[in-house]
Amino acid sequence: MKHILTTAFLLISLTTFAQERLPQERLPQVPKGAWKSQEPTGSASTLIVVDNYMVIASYSIGNKYFERTEGGPFTMNGNKMTYTPEFNSADTAKIGIPIEFTVTVKDDILTLRYEEAMVWMRVDDATSNAPMAGAWHITERDNGQGTLVKIHQEGTRKTLKLLSKTRFQWFAIDPAVKKFYATGGGTYTAKDGKYTENIQFFSKDNNRVGSSLKFDFKLDNGRWDHSGKSSDGKPVHEIWEKIP
């Protein structure tokens, strides 16, 4: 009888342990951070993944050439990522059509498997100690007279900026009409109130590649105060807010 009770207790304990572990195993494994790969064309590609949005860009720094970009929101269910492009500069027919990837991460290698496998090498990890990491949208801008005013965007046009721990990419799009307007990106640093962007691609002007822009910045509870001069030398003062 003692042996039976001990066995029963063990089975109950194992069952309880398995039930407690099961939800943890099903938690989404979001591969937050920046990743890179090499295109067959010789250009480089970078992928930035934040909580629920991702963006990919292909370009050549040496040739100062921008090739393509796409991005959109995603959801995770275990190791399955359902990604829905909001924009695609090379193929608008793919906008709005969900793609389900099987996601694996091992030894800083990310594999997104759909019809074929896309393999990415980690650039940085944005899961900790990365206060700037996330998806941001612009909400206020200086009106030219020293006053910040709310941006009243009509329709579905929007400008977003995604940051990992070391990389950034901004893009202006209108998903409702499948319109891509512009993008730019590269690496950044943010320290002691100074934010610096190092441009590695810019869809509107390849001559800006290799230049650096320095700004003053302040973070306050999901609000990013950003001021300095733009790539064309004009004064900039903007407010960006983190998208939950």
LINJO-V876434 format. One line per field, one symbol per residue. phi: phi as a letter, one per 40 degrees, with the letter a starting at -180 (. if undefined). psi: psi as a letter, one per 20 degrees, with the letter a starting at -180 (. if undefined). Layout:
# LINJO-V876434
phi->???
psi->???
This chain:
# LINJO-V876434
phi->.ccccccccccccccccccccdccccccbccchbbbabcdcgccbbbbbbdaaaabbbabcccfbcbaaaaicabbbgcbbbbbccaacbaccccgccbbccbbbafgbbbbbbcbcbbbbcbabbcafacccibbbcbaaccgbgbcbccbccgbcabbbbbccbbbabababdcbfbbbaaaaibabaafgbbbbbcbaaccaccccgcbbbbcabbafgbbcbaibccbgccbabbbbccc
psi->ghggggggggggghgggghhhghhhiqpnomqaqqqrpqhiirqqqpppagkqqqpqproggilppfrqrrrrrqpncjppopophqoihnihipioqpoqppqpplkpppopdhrpppqppgrojiqlmhipapqqphqqpjijjppqqonpqbjqqpqpppbhiqqpqqprnhhjlppgrrqrbrqqopljppppopiqohhnhiipirqpprqqppnljpoooqcqahjjqqpoqpqqpp.
